[in-house]
């Protein structure tokens, strides 16, 4: 999209690997490393907190919801992030 600076997720490939989404930890501060564009109704962020990494999903709108993947090592979480950005995971 014109004017957008962040990534947009492609159409999912056939049978994308499902990611497991859980409730976020409340009140925890994290560092956002990478993110998808906020012009879409769902925004994803690659985050780090306490030496662990995870992906946060925010569904924007009147009924805003936030969910996260489980915490993991950087390498494993970056593989999930890449799969998400290439349509191989959802």
Secondary structure, DSSP 4 states (H G I P E B T S, - for coil): -TT--SB-PPPPPTTPBPPP-EEPPTT---EEEEEB-TTSSEEEEEEEETTEEEEEEEE-STT-EEEEPPPB-HHHHHHHHHHHHTTSB-
